[in-house]
Amino acid sequence: MNTLTASDLRDDLREFLGALRRAWSIETSAQWLPHDPARGQGPVTALVFHDRFGGEILKTPVGDDWHFYNRVGGTVCDLAAEQFDELPDYLNVPSQPGRSPRRLSARALPSPCGPCE
């Protein structure tokens, strides 16, 4: 399985990730911490990525919770993976954008990257 993490991104996706990182806050995840800004950002990040790039939103269990991420063209793309000391085992459980990530709309994320359409 191909897995794409932040360190593997092309320049266009690096710019997108930079915009996400600037937008991550306590407003986008109650788990957010200044020293660990990706913490809890999987749900909103997966939604915004899906709005912008399409593909699938997937989830995998991490502890007692779910971690959300994306897959596009057969490649897993987890832009919030930096919150983990070790990457989770990606079980690729399908998730539906309208029902998953903690009842949070991608539109709740401030938009430094412009519209994600």
MOPE-V289679 format. One record per residue. RES is the residue in one small letter. SS is DSSP state (2 for helix, 1 for strand, 0 for the rest). BURIAL is I if it has 9 or more other ideal C-beta (glycine too) atoms within 8 Angstrom, else O. D_CENTER is the distance of its C-alpha to the mean C-alpha in Angstrom with 1 decimal. Layout:
{{RES	SS	BURIAL	D_CENTER} {RES	SS	BURIAL	D_CENTER}}
//
This chain:
{{m	0	O	18.4} {n	1	O	16.6} {t	1	I	13.4} {l	1	I	11.8} {t	0	I	10.5} {a	2	O	10.6} {s	2	O	14.3} {d	2	O	14.9} {l	0	I	13.6} {r	0	O	16.4} {d	2	O	17.5} {d	2	O	16.0} {l	2	I	12.4} {r	2	I	13.4} {e	2	I	14.5} {f	2	I	11.4} {l	2	I	9.4} {g	2	O	12.5} {a	2	I	12.4} {l	2	I	9.0} {r	2	I	10.5} {r	2	O	13.6} {a	2	I	12.3} {w	0	I	10.6} {s	0	O	13.5} {i	0	O	15.2} {e	0	O	15.1} {t	0	I	11.3} {s	0	I	11.5} {a	0	O	15.0} {q	0	O	14.0} {w	0	I	13.3} {l	1	O	16.0} {p	0	O	17.4} {h	0	O	17.8} {d	1	O	14.4} {p	0	I	12.1} {a	0	I	8.8} {r	0	I	10.4} {g	0	I	9.1} {q	0	I	6.1} {g	2	I	3.9} {p	2	I	5.8} {v	2	I	6.1} {t	2	I	3.0} {a	2	I	3.6} {l	2	I	6.9} {v	2	I	7.5} {f	2	I	6.7} {h	2	I	8.9} {d	2	O	11.4} {r	2	I	11.8} {f	2	O	12.0} {g	0	O	12.7} {g	0	I	12.7} {e	1	I	11.6} {i	1	I	9.0} {l	1	I	10.0} {k	1	I	10.3} {t	1	I	12.4} {p	1	I	14.6} {v	1	O	14.3} {g	0	O	17.5} {d	0	O	18.2} {d	1	O	14.8} {w	1	I	12.0} {h	1	I	8.7} {f	1	I	6.3} {y	1	I	5.0} {n	1	I	7.1} {r	1	I	10.7} {v	1	I	12.8} {g	0	O	16.4} {g	0	O	16.4} {t	1	I	14.0} {v	1	I	10.9} {c	1	I	8.1} {d	0	I	5.7} {l	0	I	4.9} {a	0	I	5.0} {a	2	I	7.9} {e	2	O	10.4} {q	2	I	10.8} {f	0	O	12.8} {d	0	O	16.3} {e	0	O	16.2} {l	0	I	13.5} {p	0	I	13.5} {d	0	O	15.6} {y	0	I	13.4} {l	0	O	15.6} {n	0	O	13.8} {v	1	O	14.8} {p	1	O	14.4} {s	1	I	12.8} {q	0	O	14.0} {p	0	I	12.2} {g	0	O	15.2} {r	0	O	15.6} {s	0	I	12.5} {p	2	I	9.9} {r	2	O	12.7} {r	2	O	14.6} {l	0	I	12.5} {s	0	O	12.8} {a	2	I	10.5} {r	2	O	13.9} {a	2	O	13.9} {l	0	I	11.9} {p	0	O	14.7} {s	0	O	15.0} {p	0	O	16.0} {c	0	I	14.8} {g	0	O	17.1} {p	0	O	16.7} {c	0	I	13.7} {e	0	O	16.3}}
//
